[in-house]
Structures are given as C-alpha cells and as structure tokens.
Amino acid sequence: MIEVSKRWASSVGAGARWSVMVSWSSDGGQAWHDVVPTACSVDESTGQQVRWKLSCTLRKADAEGLTVFGCRARVFVSMHHTDSWEETIQLGEFRIDTTSDTTLAGPSGTQVAAVQVTGSSWEQQLMDSRLVEPREVSGAAIDVLGGLIREVLPDAEIVFDGGIDPGRNIPATVVERDRWAFIDGSNSSETSVARMLGAQVSTDARGVWHVAPPPVLDGTAAWTIEAGKGGALLSAVSSEDRSTIRNAVVARGESTDKSVPVLGPVTVADHNAWSPTNVDTPVSKGGFGTVPIFYTSSLFTDLSQVEAAAKAMLQPRLGVKRTLDLTTLFDPAKRAGDVGVVQTTDGPVTVVLESVSCDLVGASMTCQTRGTTGTELITTETTTKGETIA
C-alpha cells in the first residue's frame, strides 16, 4: 500500500476527481517534461521478473525527443480533494521500450498525431545488461547486489526490508553471464542471491530497489474492501487454478568445492490438516497430492539459510488464485504485495494482491489475488545421509 492520507482513503468510491501525468526525461533524469497522456495504464505484478509495465499514448507535440535510446518516464496520479488541495502518488519509474507514431481520430473528424509508448521498470535493464565475461564476486550481500546493480544504474537506491540481513556473506562465486539471474533470477536460477536470502529483489512505485521477503498472508491487512453502498467492491469473481500451486520445496546447498559437505536436503511442506494443499492427504482420498519444486545453490553456508530460502520459495506458491474485478471504483494506492481483506457474500477473505492493472485515464483497475495458507501451515524436515531430523 502506498502511504496516503486518511482523506484519500475515505474519498475512494465517493466521487473522487483524478488526474494523471507522465513525466519523461532524455538525459538520465536531469530534466523532466510533464505531459498529460490521452491514455495511460500501469501494471504491477509480484509474479513477474519485471515488476512494472507502462503503456501510454501522448500527443506528438508532447513527445518530441522521446525515443527508446536512454529515455525514461515516471507516472503520477493525483486525487483532487478540493480546488486547492491535491494529493499525488508515483506509480513506477520506467525505461522506454517502444515508441510508435500513429494518428488518432479527434473531435469533429479532425486527426491528431500521437505517440504510443511502452516501458518497463529497471529489472528489464539488468536482464539485458549481461556480463561480457565471467566474474568472481564475494562479500556482504549489500556490496555484491549493490555492485551488480549500480554498475548498470549508478543512481540506484537499494533498501533491505523485513529482517533481510544486508551483511549476509556471499561466498566466492563465478557469475558467468546472466547478471539478473544471479541477483534474483527465474525459477531455474540455482545461484540467486535473493533466493539464498529468502527474498525478492524488485523496484517500488518510486523506482527504489527493495530486497524483501515475499508477501505472506499472516501480515497486517493494509485495507478492507467492502461491497454495497459506499464500498469499493463491485464484483468478486472467484476462480481456481492449480497450475502454479506447489506444496513442497526440496532445497539443498552444494558447493562447487567438493571438500565442502552438502547441506540438506531440506524439505519444507504444507502439513496442516485444514489446508487444501496438505501433502498428507492422498489423492485417492481427495487430496491435492505432493507437488514439489527442487532447488540447489552453491551460495548456502548453513542449514538455516537453506530452510529460510525454501520457506520463502514455497509461500507464493501455496493457495488459490482469485480474481477481484474493481472495474469502476479504483484506488491506485493499492499495490501488488498488499495484504487486504475482501468482504464477500460468504464473509471476509484475506488475500495478497499478486497483480494490479490500472487504467489511469479511465479510472478502473483489475486485481489478481491469492488466498494462501500462512507460515504456521509449513513444517520442515532436514534429511542428511538418508536420515530424517525433525
């Protein structure tokens, strides 16, 4: 949740007046051009490697000099409380990916020259900026991550959140080519610093880098959405999809130095009898079954790190996907990663927002949410040399 005033929160769904501005720069942020877009949407997702996406349409006259070569953009949304009081939040900082000149129909049959623009948050720049030759890195996590990020983005601000230790030692490791895979990486990345820390690395609404634990449902709810008169919930369409659900993680530490003993494997699984993804209920009796993922990394130095990483990997994969359709009464301060409560006809449901898609000119939003089990539903087993240690 982006921090806003109580007046903002109470005004959602009460005839609030909104405006949107796109600010772009061609010189690395030294000078900014503020323009009003004719169309603008911003998408944010905790499940994508690139956290933020931008799509907007600008008048041709407002986009002179805007190209894909080094240009960047920011998006701002304002709620106008009164004629003299407006409250503004930022929704992402983007590099420009594409520009496309087009002609749009204007009033009374006129034609308006426009530029359609797309952009991505800075994770995409780190993905593109692969290493030209292998490099050995080691040291504190904050120094290793800071070096790899600021080599590409010298002005990057990096924050460690939620008890993630910035001083955690990263043992000497050779990064072959993929800078981003080593920083955070995809599901197949076996030497990710973020995974070793039990964290995710991404940018926030202001473009600040955060190294933070993945969102879980046992956190404090940032908001409540209610249906009916005065509420913000127009419809809650619930659907179930098991394709991305996993209920166990098997992780181990395996150094490239063969003289260093293997750590684990550590198995983290959902053993709660009330959970729909409980691994102990057989499929023959209506159970979900055991659907694991496996992870091995050379960055672990003790079993506690292996266990923490396995738990962090499992949390986003438990639970049921739900879709909340907030088609008219939107609140751009609600962001992906928020824990919230949705009041439905069946009672309150606690969810994590996994993605938020905002049409900022049309003032509508659609959210993908996840309702999962909390950390109390996860138990751990450590297996060494064929023995199980509780």
Secondary structure by P-SEA (a helix, b strand, c coil): cccccaaaaaacccbbbbbbbbbbbcccccbbbbbbbcbbbbbbbccccccbbbbbccccccccccccccccbbbbbbbbccccbbbbbbcbbbccccccccccccccbbbbbbbbbbbbcaaaaaaaccccbbbbbbccaaaaaaaaaaaccccbbbbbccccccccccccccccccccccccccccccccccccccccccccccccccccccccccccccccccccccccccbbbbbbbccccccbbbbbbbbccccccccccbbbbbcccccccccccccccccccbbbbbbbbcccccaaaaaaaaaaaaccccbbbbbbbccccccccccccbbbbbbccccbbbbbbcbbbbccccccbbbbbbbbbccccbbbbbbccccccc
